[in-house]
């Protein structure tokens, strides 16, 4: 103990609770230490220089050097105090073993795991991003090739027919393609192009047929086939499309009805093909839509579900792409689906598109959802320069996080090793000491090697070993007494009624809460015959073991007398005559005994000095009013005479039973429950509680009473046993009793 007090004294001198030495604060640090004086002197010099500058309007040259030196001095003094603050903070932080373990866990387990998770997530995101981008680009490229093939075939067939029945040819081609591409649209657009340079004669036609073809198509008007619901068909071709034709991605937007300024962006694959003539008079335009059918096919083939498409502005201040031909067409189903969360449900890829009017290129942001089951060996980098730049950026971030992971993991290992060594050394000493104590060597002392919480623990361990034998002996004795009291409690509880009383016409619930392990309160429910039941509640003066023994004696006596005496008064007179001979002169028993006759619809009862009976009649008006029933009677067990006075004072009353009547039997532990201010709960408050909630079932009313008592008592200890019987007459008591 002396060594422990010495350690506590030394600790209080070295590491005080406020982080400063006793009796020394900021004033001492600034004026009594060298770094503090340096700071004060530097501040004074700077203040003097500032005053001189204000008076003279300028700062002399030599004072600039002095001002710089003063600033350096202030910085040096502040760095010193900062270092001391860090030292004190570190000492206070690492003094507790718990903090050491927490810091060890953070550096050894949590930080590396967090970085590993981030590293894995970023790797997976990069992989899934490239894969989904590749699949989307691949499908769009396929659609573009199919659109170009469709347009070229239509041109060849129109050219072979000599320009006759253009509408029929387009309709046939559109009908054949519509089975595969829903919403496919074709148009023959009149153009004026000079493709003489490098042109080749048309295959499969004679010079006279080509001449007739030019004559027949010179007056060709716009011919369309298909729904053209997405946009109006183009009436002319923009100048940026040359004679080699065009095949690529376009974007258009539709304004949402009723939503001001909110447009849907859609994908469109358009192909333009010219006939193989020097001066073509027409061109075939084929449009394939990125609609729900294409989305579902893409999802079926690749596992990628395109959810949303948005376009970057082509011009400054423009938030949506300009609609084709400056017009909007009919509504189409937007690509956007229900909002999903998660990395794999919001993968984005970039795609280039062309503006139909100008030929300028823009960027589309395609949001998609990817299924992991479709990965396998289809992972590769996404096409397009913009997608590659994003992928390279993610890869660079991945490398940076990997490098940080290695550096922090190395630092975590070193820090964890140092902290573990400090902890395990002290723990080993404590373990050795406990092993010696377990073997019975209470003279072993642990060497104190560190001035921290583990060192304090070692000192406490040394002081405890001196008295550990006495503590073990006291613990064994206490355990024996607790076991005996536990057995006594179980025996006493077994003397009380077990299970509910099954008596037609009555609803009975009861409880008994001893103030100690055993108590002197007692209640019983005695079925006398098929239509009579006895209800008994008693309280032996005092608490503890003696009261419990008298309670057990009373139980056996009442069980015997209830078979002989039908009247409660006669039973109490006989019980008093017997028990007065065996009861200690300082003890007595209060008791209330009632006999309920369900056939006669009456309750006959007598009270021997017990707490009153609370009666809430069913027909007492609205609201129902509680009555206090307290007939005269003396307590049992007084050795005054041979029982003449007890017999003279004891009264017996009979009251009729009505359906819905409520009777509350209780001991003084209920009414005299006291709070911290020694105020009693009281019979008045108990009666008001009974009349306010008399409509509740008996078990719910019991819980209500217990809650009110607990709220009133608060944290005050229970000073007496609490026993209560709630008896409620059922609505059909008379009919069932007679039956």
PAGU-837677 format. One line per 10 residues: number of its first residue (from 0); their letters; for each residue x, y, z of C-alpha. Coordinates in Angstrom, 3 decimals. Layout:
# residues N
NUM = a = X,Y,Z; ...
This chain:
# residues 739
0 = xxxxxxxxxx = 0.000,0.000,0.000; 2.860,2.409,0.799; 4.458,1.647,-2.557; 1.117,2.258,-4.314; 0.684,5.612,-2.566; 4.231,6.516,-3.563; 3.420,5.740,-7.189; 0.242,7.806,-7.061; 2.174,10.716,-5.554; 4.850,10.503,-8.201
10 = xxxxxxxxxx = 2.242,10.349,-10.944; 0.384,13.372,-9.583; 3.616,15.354,-9.659; 4.628,14.346,-13.174; 1.315,14.285,-14.980; -1.272,16.477,-13.239; -4.886,16.349,-14.297; -4.874,19.760,-15.965; -1.688,19.227,-17.953; 0.383,21.791,-16.004
20 = xxxxxxxxxx = 2.539,21.575,-12.890; 0.728,22.276,-9.585; 0.583,25.995,-8.872; 1.949,26.882,-12.313; -0.097,28.051,-15.256; 0.151,30.347,-18.249; 1.669,33.183,-16.200; 4.483,30.949,-14.984; 5.096,29.549,-18.477; 5.405,33.037,-20.026
30 = xxxxxxxxxx = 7.431,34.822,-17.341; 9.360,32.106,-15.489; 10.646,29.955,-18.366; 13.177,30.829,-21.048; 10.915,30.075,-24.045; 8.123,32.098,-22.458; 10.409,35.064,-21.868; 11.587,34.846,-25.471; 7.979,35.041,-26.662; 7.135,37.970,-24.359
40 = xxxxxxxxxx = 10.295,39.853,-25.403; 9.599,39.250,-29.098; 6.015,40.489,-28.743; 7.204,43.592,-26.883; 9.761,44.350,-29.621; 7.140,43.915,-32.349; 4.742,46.205,-30.466; 7.469,48.871,-30.112; 8.333,48.624,-33.810; 4.656,48.914,-34.777
50 = xxxxxxxxxx = 4.328,52.035,-32.590; 7.435,53.588,-34.121; 6.172,52.857,-37.629; 2.827,54.446,-36.803; 4.485,57.605,-35.440; 7.133,58.010,-38.162; 4.984,56.771,-40.981; 7.694,54.360,-42.083; 9.921,51.655,-40.594; 13.664,52.366,-40.402
60 = xxxxxxxxxx = 15.944,49.904,-42.158; 17.724,48.690,-39.043; 14.377,47.986,-37.358; 13.433,45.568,-40.161; 16.238,43.248,-39.077; 15.166,43.555,-35.430; 11.553,42.824,-36.406; 12.627,39.702,-38.289; 14.691,38.464,-35.331; 11.744,39.066,-32.979
70 = xxxxxxxxxx = 9.465,37.071,-35.280; 11.925,34.176,-35.352; 12.166,34.253,-31.549; 8.382,34.155,-31.161; 8.166,31.229,-33.605; 10.900,29.318,-31.757; 9.203,29.822,-28.378; 5.836,28.779,-29.805; 7.417,25.664,-31.372; 8.890,24.717,-27.991
80 = xxxxxxxxxx = 5.549,25.008,-26.191; 3.867,23.142,-29.023; 6.360,20.329,-28.628; 5.763,20.210,-24.873; 2.018,20.181,-25.462; 2.371,17.242,-27.840; 4.511,15.389,-25.270; 1.954,15.931,-22.497; -0.928,14.996,-24.799; 0.877,11.839,-25.871
90 = xxxxxxxxxx = 1.566,10.881,-22.251; -2.030,11.415,-21.229; -3.341,9.651,-24.322; -1.188,6.542,-24.015; -1.384,6.160,-20.235; -4.547,4.066,-20.362; -4.306,0.512,-21.658; -7.602,0.850,-23.475; -6.329,3.760,-25.527; -3.177,1.858,-26.372
100 = xxxxxxxxxx = -5.218,-1.064,-27.604; -7.514,1.205,-29.605; -4.593,2.948,-31.288; -2.973,-0.426,-31.985; -6.165,-1.657,-33.591; -6.496,1.489,-35.706; -2.983,1.323,-37.072; -2.694,-2.443,-37.398; -6.221,-3.516,-38.301; -8.591,-0.739,-39.251
110 = xxxxxxxxxx = -6.486,1.538,-41.431; -4.997,-1.250,-43.605; -8.387,-2.897,-43.926; -9.990,0.396,-44.931; -7.339,1.032,-47.541; -7.637,-2.520,-48.799; -11.389,-2.130,-49.203; -10.925,1.168,-51.022; -8.260,-0.370,-53.230; -10.508,-3.312,-54.116
120 = xxxxxxxxxx = -13.533,-1.126,-54.772; -11.608,1.190,-57.050; -10.129,-1.778,-58.916; -13.554,-3.275,-59.411; -14.993,0.076,-60.463; -12.254,0.523,-63.065; -12.810,-2.991,-64.381; -16.591,-2.679,-64.536; -16.387,0.795,-66.070; -14.215,-0.392,-68.955
130 = xxxxxxxxxx = -16.286,-3.506,-69.468; -19.668,-1.770,-69.547; -18.271,0.969,-71.803; -16.933,-1.630,-74.221; -20.240,-3.468,-74.405; -22.245,-0.284,-75.015; -19.823,0.932,-77.694; -19.799,-2.470,-79.336; -23.582,-2.626,-79.577; -23.857,0.939,-80.895
140 = xxxxxxxxxx = -21.174,0.192,-83.500; -23.112,-2.901,-84.560; -26.285,-0.856,-84.932; -24.368,1.672,-87.003; -23.096,-1.051,-89.330; -26.589,-2.501,-89.676; -28.063,0.917,-90.456; -25.393,1.490,-93.139; -26.074,-1.957,-94.607; -29.824,-1.274,-94.695
150 = xxxxxxxxxx = -29.383,2.104,-96.410; -26.866,0.751,-98.946; -29.122,-2.187,-99.898; -32.063,0.158,-100.393; -29.935,2.386,-102.651; -28.794,-0.571,-104.741; -32.351,-1.852,-105.201; -33.663,1.583,-106.156; -30.774,1.979,-108.590; -31.456,-1.418,-110.176
160 = xxxxxxxxxx = -35.139,-0.600,-110.598; -34.217,2.518,-112.562; -35.834,4.813,-110.013; -39.281,3.304,-110.385; -41.485,2.405,-107.377; -39.156,4.003,-104.833; -41.896,4.086,-102.232; -42.630,0.383,-102.671; -38.964,-0.525,-102.417; -38.524,1.492,-99.219
170 = xxxxxxxxxx = -41.707,0.046,-97.758; -40.538,-3.507,-98.471; -37.100,-2.847,-96.984; -38.648,-1.176,-93.935; -41.070,-4.035,-93.381; -38.266,-6.597,-93.534; -36.107,-4.633,-91.085; -38.982,-3.811,-88.707; -39.083,-7.409,-87.521; -35.605,-6.948,-86.075
180 = xxxxxxxxxx = -35.526,-3.218,-85.331; -38.698,-1.707,-83.960; -39.290,1.840,-85.176; -36.873,1.608,-88.146; -37.494,4.423,-90.623; -36.300,4.930,-94.207; -36.391,7.994,-96.438; -35.268,8.801,-99.983; -34.085,12.416,-99.840; -33.508,14.464,-103.046
190 = xxxxxxxxxx = -29.951,15.844,-103.169; -27.642,17.658,-105.538; -24.160,16.258,-105.338; -21.249,16.171,-107.789; -19.457,12.914,-107.238; -17.792,12.753,-110.700; -14.238,12.588,-109.362; -13.323,8.989,-108.780; -16.849,7.745,-109.560; -17.387,4.320,-111.048
200 = xxxxxxxxxx = -20.105,3.050,-113.398; -23.021,1.414,-111.684; -22.803,-2.359,-111.658; -25.658,-4.292,-113.172; -26.993,-1.446,-115.393; -26.295,-0.286,-118.941; -25.446,3.312,-119.909; -28.946,3.779,-121.330; -30.467,2.495,-118.024; -28.300,4.930,-116.008
210 = xxxxxxxxxx = -29.469,7.774,-118.306; -33.121,6.752,-117.870; -32.503,6.508,-114.087; -31.212,10.086,-113.927; -34.187,11.275,-115.961; -36.645,9.426,-113.665; -35.035,10.589,-110.407; -34.422,14.173,-111.439; -37.942,15.056,-110.252; -37.833,12.780,-107.159
220 = xxxxxxxxxx = -39.544,14.186,-104.101; -39.098,13.130,-100.464; -40.243,9.538,-100.077; -40.541,8.007,-96.572; -41.298,4.642,-95.121; -41.692,3.745,-91.475; -43.217,5.519,-88.463; -40.722,8.429,-88.228; -42.177,8.980,-84.735; -38.896,10.043,-83.203
230 = xxxxxxxxxx = -38.196,12.972,-85.570; -39.513,14.368,-88.859; -37.727,12.832,-91.856; -34.904,15.021,-93.234; -35.929,16.967,-96.358; -32.346,17.630,-97.375; -28.865,16.492,-96.482; -26.440,18.818,-94.695; -23.397,19.882,-96.638; -20.910,18.194,-94.335
240 = xxxxxxxxxx = -21.969,14.714,-95.577; -19.810,13.800,-98.579; -20.467,11.290,-101.346; -19.083,8.385,-99.308; -22.133,8.596,-97.098; -22.412,8.615,-93.303; -23.021,6.166,-90.482; -22.915,7.234,-86.845; -24.645,8.246,-83.624; -26.937,11.251,-83.346
250 = xxxxxxxxxx = -28.729,12.617,-80.315; -32.109,14.271,-80.032; -34.295,15.455,-77.208; -37.999,15.551,-76.444; -39.638,18.012,-74.082; -41.553,16.272,-71.283; -45.175,17.279,-71.204; -46.019,19.384,-68.153; -42.387,19.692,-66.986; -40.977,23.063,-67.857
260 = xxxxxxxxxx = -37.448,23.002,-69.234; -36.987,19.270,-68.675; -35.967,17.292,-71.801; -35.260,13.621,-72.460; -32.108,12.790,-74.411; -32.253,9.787,-76.782; -29.809,7.908,-78.961; -30.283,7.543,-82.711; -28.122,5.630,-85.214; -28.423,7.167,-88.700
270 = xxxxxxxxxx = -26.875,6.024,-91.958; -26.821,7.871,-95.307; -26.025,6.091,-98.599; -25.691,7.570,-102.144; -26.149,5.743,-105.447; -22.971,4.981,-107.336; -23.367,7.719,-110.001; -21.353,10.840,-110.833; -24.202,13.143,-109.927; -26.620,11.379,-107.544
280 = xxxxxxxxxx = -30.049,12.958,-107.344; -31.107,11.229,-104.147; -29.789,9.548,-101.005; -31.336,6.940,-98.720; -31.451,7.739,-94.988; -31.935,4.873,-92.498; -32.693,5.529,-88.804; -32.371,2.873,-86.107; -33.546,3.866,-82.609; -31.878,2.961,-79.325
290 = xxxxxxxxxx = -35.313,2.061,-77.953; -36.621,-0.407,-75.371; -36.295,-3.355,-77.764; -32.611,-2.621,-78.377; -32.044,-2.105,-74.639; -33.643,-5.426,-73.801; -31.625,-7.214,-76.496; -28.430,-5.589,-75.194; -29.280,-6.654,-71.673; -30.027,-10.207,-72.840
300 = xxxxxxxxxx = -26.806,-10.543,-74.848; -24.340,-8.728,-72.578; -25.933,-8.142,-69.177; -25.701,-4.344,-69.589; -28.858,-2.313,-69.075; -28.689,1.242,-70.428; -30.631,3.425,-67.999; -30.068,7.024,-68.978; -28.405,9.127,-71.689; -27.426,12.771,-71.305
310 = xxxxxxxxxx = -25.535,14.997,-73.728; -22.886,17.608,-72.972; -23.724,21.031,-74.478; -22.481,21.718,-77.974; -22.471,25.452,-77.434; -21.614,27.613,-74.478; -24.584,27.955,-72.138; -26.561,25.167,-73.860; -27.792,22.481,-71.469; -29.241,20.002,-73.999
320 = xxxxxxxxxx = -28.389,19.012,-77.551; -30.248,20.872,-80.274; -33.045,18.703,-81.730; -32.485,17.450,-85.263; -33.701,19.999,-87.838; -34.603,22.261,-84.929; -37.870,20.368,-84.310; -39.228,17.835,-81.899; -41.270,14.859,-82.857; -43.562,12.450,-81.083
330 = xxxxxxxxxx = -42.914,11.007,-77.679; -40.738,7.973,-77.229; -40.078,5.930,-74.123; -37.217,7.476,-72.152; -34.209,5.304,-71.478; -34.214,6.216,-67.834; -35.443,3.502,-65.518; -36.152,3.475,-61.810; -33.366,4.936,-59.731; -30.972,2.288,-58.512
340 = xxxxxxxxxx = -28.193,2.583,-55.984; -24.783,0.956,-55.945; -21.619,1.212,-57.988; -22.602,-1.449,-60.532; -25.999,0.194,-61.042; -24.553,3.580,-61.994; -21.666,2.906,-64.367; -21.112,5.674,-66.884; -19.349,5.692,-70.239; -18.649,8.467,-72.732
350 = xxxxxxxxxx = -19.645,8.301,-76.393; -19.190,10.720,-79.269; -22.123,11.835,-81.417; -22.578,14.150,-84.401; -24.801,17.154,-84.774; -26.951,16.576,-87.870; -27.081,20.215,-88.912; -23.430,21.213,-88.483; -21.507,17.960,-88.280; -19.908,19.023,-84.975
360 = xxxxxxxxxx = -19.065,16.280,-82.505; -20.266,16.160,-78.912; -20.064,13.853,-75.938; -22.830,11.624,-74.622; -22.809,10.325,-71.039; -24.409,6.864,-70.981; -25.409,5.481,-67.565; -25.763,1.731,-67.421; -26.187,-1.150,-65.008; -23.918,-4.194,-65.260
370 = xxxxxxxxxx = -24.472,-7.810,-64.175; -21.351,-9.442,-62.701; -22.372,-12.820,-64.071; -21.733,-11.557,-67.614; -18.087,-10.644,-66.999; -16.064,-13.777,-67.768; -13.400,-12.977,-70.333; -15.018,-9.931,-72.032; -13.130,-7.327,-70.011; -11.234,-4.786,-72.063
380 = xxxxxxxxxx = -10.757,-1.082,-72.344; -13.661,0.995,-73.628; -13.342,2.658,-76.999; -13.234,6.390,-77.529; -10.618,8.882,-76.457; -12.800,10.386,-73.727; -13.434,6.939,-72.181; -9.735,6.112,-72.311; -8.868,9.334,-70.507; -11.334,8.568,-67.727
390 = xxxxxxxxxx = -9.999,5.003,-67.430; -6.407,6.228,-67.278; -7.380,8.698,-64.553; -8.981,5.952,-62.474; -5.918,3.750,-62.985; -3.646,6.558,-61.780; -5.762,7.015,-58.656; -5.580,3.256,-58.133; -1.771,3.322,-58.212; -1.667,6.275,-55.772
400 = xxxxxxxxxx = -3.913,4.466,-53.293; -1.805,1.320,-53.619; 1.356,3.265,-52.804; -0.329,4.910,-49.814; -1.495,1.496,-48.678; 2.077,0.171,-48.602; 3.454,3.244,-46.801; 0.724,3.380,-44.162; 0.870,-0.374,-43.653; 4.603,-0.116,-42.960
410 = xxxxxxxxxx = 4.075,2.711,-40.469; 1.204,0.777,-38.877; 3.410,-2.269,-38.377; 6.139,-0.245,-36.647; 3.656,1.629,-34.439; 1.750,-1.522,-33.590; 4.951,-3.362,-32.695; 6.051,-0.618,-30.304; 2.670,-0.392,-28.585; 2.304,-4.170,-28.435
420 = xxxxxxxxxx = 5.712,-4.503,-26.843; 4.788,-1.957,-24.151; 1.494,-3.675,-23.409; 2.568,-7.294,-23.581; 5.569,-6.734,-21.299; 3.393,-5.498,-18.465; 0.686,-8.049,-19.169; 3.280,-10.832,-18.995; 4.346,-9.682,-15.553; 0.744,-9.605,-14.414
430 = xxxxxxxxxx = 0.135,-13.047,-15.880; 3.161,-14.451,-14.058; 1.936,-12.932,-10.798; -1.561,-14.346,-11.203; -0.124,-17.794,-11.926; 1.877,-17.655,-8.720; -1.197,-16.569,-6.784; -3.232,-19.359,-8.370; -0.662,-21.806,-7.084; -1.042,-20.359,-3.563
440 = xxxxxxxxxx = 2.031,-18.108,-3.422; 0.618,-14.861,-2.037; 4.066,-13.435,-1.254; 4.996,-12.888,-4.895; 5.442,-9.245,-5.923; 5.333,-7.863,-9.439; 8.177,-5.581,-10.519; 6.940,-2.167,-11.631; 8.754,-1.198,-14.829; 6.525,1.537,-16.321
450 = xxxxxxxxxx = 4.990,4.689,-14.947; 1.571,4.316,-16.585; -1.731,2.613,-15.932; -0.158,-0.841,-16.191; 2.412,0.149,-13.583; -0.385,1.395,-11.322; -2.167,-1.912,-11.890; 0.948,-3.829,-10.882; 1.149,-1.829,-7.633; -2.497,-2.513,-6.909
460 = xxxxxxxxxx = -1.919,-6.209,-7.595; 0.901,-6.296,-5.056; -1.288,-4.648,-2.410; -4.163,-7.052,-3.041; -2.132,-10.241,-2.680; -1.493,-9.418,0.990; -5.165,-9.842,1.897; -6.356,-12.224,-0.783; -6.722,-15.220,1.545; -9.124,-13.323,3.768
470 = xxxxxxxxxx = -11.082,-12.150,0.740; -11.416,-15.709,-0.529; -12.633,-16.892,2.847; -15.194,-14.102,3.044; -16.310,-14.809,-0.503; -16.851,-18.493,0.276; -18.891,-17.646,3.379; -20.945,-15.121,1.477; -21.590,-17.608,-1.291; -22.770,-20.196,1.231
480 = xxxxxxxxxx = -25.180,-17.746,2.844; -26.476,-16.602,-0.532; -27.095,-20.196,-1.553; -28.991,-20.895,1.658; -31.083,-17.765,1.207; -31.757,-18.708,-2.386; -33.027,-22.107,-1.309; -35.129,-20.504,1.428; -36.599,-18.090,-1.129; -37.505,-20.951,-3.461
490 = xxxxxxxxxx = -39.129,-22.864,-0.598; -41.150,-19.838,0.497; -42.311,-19.111,-3.051; -43.371,-22.758,-3.382; -45.692,-22.288,-0.379; -47.652,-19.654,-2.293; -50.357,-20.698,-4.793; -48.885,-22.038,-8.003; -50.724,-21.167,-11.195; -54.039,-19.331,-11.656
500 = xxxxxxxxxx = -57.189,-20.069,-9.684; -59.628,-21.825,-12.024; -62.953,-20.901,-10.455; -65.864,-20.114,-12.809; -67.121,-16.596,-12.190; -63.928,-15.189,-10.647; -60.862,-13.555,-12.108; -58.015,-13.591,-9.590; -54.429,-12.397,-9.853; -51.869,-11.944,-7.091
510 = xxxxxxxxxx = -48.229,-11.203,-6.426; -45.761,-11.318,-3.546; -42.466,-9.373,-3.621; -40.336,-9.899,-0.492; -38.179,-6.978,0.618; -35.351,-9.464,1.269; -34.650,-12.956,0.025; -37.433,-14.222,2.309; -40.296,-12.334,3.925; -43.290,-12.587,6.203
520 = xxxxxxxxxx = -46.124,-11.812,3.765; -48.420,-14.647,2.803; -51.472,-15.110,0.639; -53.426,-18.173,-0.365; -56.446,-19.216,-2.423; -58.276,-22.182,-0.882; -60.902,-23.986,-3.024; -63.324,-25.224,-0.326; -65.837,-26.955,-2.602; -67.303,-26.566,-6.093
530 = xxxxxxxxxx = -68.870,-23.155,-5.350; -66.875,-21.779,-2.398; -63.326,-20.461,-2.298; -61.311,-19.003,0.552; -59.101,-15.941,0.048; -56.411,-15.299,2.649; -53.803,-12.564,3.001; -51.554,-12.172,6.043; -48.526,-10.243,7.252; -46.137,-11.448,9.945
540 = xxxxxxxxxx = -44.491,-8.607,11.841; -40.842,-8.122,10.956; -38.887,-9.366,7.969; -36.361,-12.009,7.168; -35.996,-15.613,8.228; -38.078,-15.524,11.429; -41.060,-13.976,9.662; -40.781,-16.569,6.882; -40.873,-19.424,9.413; -44.000,-18.036,11.102
550 = xxxxxxxxxx = -45.564,-17.623,7.681; -44.972,-21.309,6.902; -46.503,-22.266,10.232; -49.555,-20.097,9.519; -50.057,-21.757,6.134; -50.269,-25.233,7.616; -52.606,-24.052,10.359; -54.997,-22.315,7.950; -55.069,-25.303,5.595; -56.157,-27.522,8.472
560 = xxxxxxxxxx = -58.718,-25.116,9.953; -60.317,-24.299,6.584; -61.506,-27.906,6.387; -63.255,-27.560,9.749; -64.641,-24.007,9.973; -66.907,-22.546,7.300; -66.991,-19.125,8.921; -63.967,-16.755,8.586; -64.527,-15.519,12.160; -64.524,-19.025,13.581
570 = xxxxxxxxxx = -61.354,-19.908,11.653; -59.514,-16.817,12.942; -60.583,-17.459,16.553; -59.278,-21.012,16.357; -56.081,-19.923,14.642; -55.406,-17.228,17.275; -55.917,-19.694,20.121; -53.359,-22.076,18.582; -50.718,-19.713,17.248; -50.578,-17.489,20.334
580 = xxxxxxxxxx = -48.959,-20.384,22.190; -46.049,-20.647,19.709; -45.515,-17.067,18.540; -42.715,-14.996,20.034; -43.892,-12.280,22.400; -42.433,-9.569,20.127; -44.242,-10.850,17.059; -47.831,-10.821,15.817; -49.778,-11.570,12.656; -52.324,-9.458,10.779
590 = xxxxxxxxxx = -54.721,-11.317,8.526; -57.821,-10.944,6.362; -59.778,-14.066,5.463; -62.780,-14.155,3.126; -65.050,-16.955,1.922; -66.658,-16.371,-1.478; -69.885,-18.267,-2.173; -70.558,-18.130,-5.900; -73.898,-19.914,-5.578; -75.224,-17.487,-2.986
600 = xxxxxxxxxx = -73.409,-14.557,-4.619; -71.896,-13.394,-1.329; -68.509,-12.797,0.234; -68.109,-13.256,3.997; -64.909,-11.891,5.494; -63.192,-10.937,8.745; -60.165,-8.729,9.385; -57.673,-9.315,12.218; -55.806,-6.012,12.416; -54.885,-6.149,8.723
610 = xxxxxxxxxx = -54.950,-3.324,6.200; -58.455,-2.446,4.967; -60.081,-4.086,1.996; -60.694,-1.831,-1.037; -64.022,-2.527,-2.727; -65.039,-0.953,-6.059; -68.693,-1.891,-6.762; -69.835,-2.255,-10.339; -73.149,-0.439,-9.731; -71.725,2.398,-7.682
620 = xxxxxxxxxx = -72.490,5.023,-10.305; -70.403,6.676,-12.960; -67.652,7.276,-12.138; -67.232,4.253,-9.899; -66.222,5.041,-6.318; -63.943,2.897,-4.192; -65.000,1.944,-0.655; -62.725,1.131,2.250; -63.960,-1.938,4.174; -62.397,-2.145,7.655
630 = xxxxxxxxxx = -64.409,-4.202,10.203; -62.967,-4.378,13.710; -60.515,-7.052,14.682; -57.384,-7.535,16.780; -54.114,-8.962,15.485; -53.329,-12.659,15.999; -50.800,-13.955,18.466; -51.050,-11.441,21.349; -50.677,-13.122,24.717; -53.110,-10.842,26.561
640 = xxxxxxxxxx = -55.572,-13.463,27.730; -56.909,-16.773,26.506; -58.383,-15.186,23.379; -61.491,-13.636,24.925; -60.590,-10.083,23.817; -59.703,-11.248,20.297; -63.054,-13.060,20.027; -64.948,-10.058,21.414; -63.419,-7.524,18.996; -63.449,-9.663,15.842
650 = xxxxxxxxxx = -66.285,-8.801,13.455; -67.539,-10.690,10.436; -69.337,-9.049,7.506; -71.115,-10.386,4.439; -71.536,-8.394,1.261; -73.325,-9.411,-1.953; -71.401,-10.082,-5.151; -72.386,-8.262,-8.301; -70.933,-8.803,-11.782; -68.000,-6.437,-12.332
660 = xxxxxxxxxx = -67.214,-5.911,-8.598; -63.546,-5.431,-7.780; -61.881,-6.367,-4.469; -58.327,-5.423,-3.599; -56.527,-7.249,-0.738; -53.071,-5.874,0.111; -50.448,-5.657,2.854; -48.930,-2.526,4.320; -45.919,-2.910,2.032; -48.187,-1.625,-0.773
670 = xxxxxxxxxx = -49.847,1.303,1.004; -46.734,2.279,2.976; -44.278,2.192,0.053; -42.094,5.256,0.640; -40.120,7.468,-1.697; -36.847,9.250,-0.999; -38.701,11.928,1.040; -40.308,9.301,3.325; -43.777,9.992,1.863; -46.093,6.970,1.811
680 = xxxxxxxxxx = -48.042,5.863,-1.248; -51.153,5.712,0.906; -54.464,3.889,0.866; -56.207,6.920,-0.637; -53.964,6.958,-3.693; -54.341,3.176,-4.011; -58.148,3.472,-3.859; -58.179,6.227,-6.485; -56.010,4.088,-8.700; -58.364,1.111,-8.285
690 = xxxxxxxxxx = -61.511,3.102,-9.066; -59.890,4.817,-12.087; -58.844,1.537,-13.689; -61.452,-0.876,-12.357; -62.579,-1.594,-15.907; -59.240,-3.219,-16.766; -58.681,-6.972,-16.467; -57.206,-7.968,-13.130; -53.732,-8.782,-14.515; -53.540,-5.420,-16.330
700 = xxxxxxxxxx = -54.723,-3.605,-13.215; -52.009,-5.357,-11.196; -49.315,-4.154,-13.603; -50.784,-0.634,-13.498; -50.570,-0.594,-9.688; -46.985,-1.827,-9.749; -45.971,0.841,-12.285; -47.570,3.603,-10.231; -45.833,2.410,-7.065; -42.482,2.158,-8.864
710 = xxxxxxxxxx = -42.894,5.676,-10.286; -43.797,7.031,-6.838; -40.958,5.278,-4.997; -38.279,6.074,-7.598; -34.799,5.059,-6.479; -35.758,4.546,-2.824; -35.142,0.983,-1.580; -38.034,-1.357,-0.797; -38.469,-1.354,2.976; -41.244,-3.934,3.407
720 = xxxxxxxxxx = -42.748,-6.981,1.694; -45.407,-6.179,-0.921; -48.322,-8.574,-1.409; -51.555,-7.949,-3.276; -54.615,-9.936,-4.416; -56.924,-8.558,-7.104; -60.298,-10.314,-7.277; -62.809,-9.414,-9.961; -66.291,-10.892,-10.335; -67.055,-11.916,-13.897
730 = xxxxxxxxx = -70.100,-10.583,-15.719; -71.871,-13.982,-15.760; -70.975,-15.078,-12.241; -74.503,-15.922,-11.269; -75.397,-18.090,-14.253; -72.181,-20.077,-14.206; -72.320,-20.576,-10.437; -75.864,-21.949,-10.580; -75.061,-24.093,-13.570
